[in-house]
């Protein structure tokens, strides 16, 4: 299988809150991150491919991180991958 990722992944665990457009949210853990996206571990929360979700790292010293919009780009048995949406790209 050919590797399609454009950036290196860094294994790191953060707790993030993922909110789907319908308003449901779930706290999940990251498996790894890159400058283009993040992979989240999940067993019962799989937004549909192509869904744009809000994501926020929670529990950081000094307060929560800003909310980011990301697109669901893949599913696996143990989670899903999100791609950073670059609003300046258009």
C-alpha positions, 0 to 999 in steps of 0.5 A: 500500500502506498503512503498517501500522507503528505506530512509526518505524524507525531504520536501524542495524546490529548483530550479533544472535544469534537462537535458535529453540525447537529450539535452532538459532541464527544470527548475523545483522545488523539492518537497522533497529529501532524501539521495537516490533521489528527487521528482520534481514537473512537469506538462508538462515535464516527461522524460521516466522511466529509463532515466538517466538525469543530474540534478543541483540545481541552484540559490544557494548563491556562485554559482550553485551546481555540476551536478549529474546523476539520473534515472527517477524511477516513474511518478505521476500526479504532477511530477516524482521521481529520484534515485541517481546513485551510480557510485561506486556501480559496 
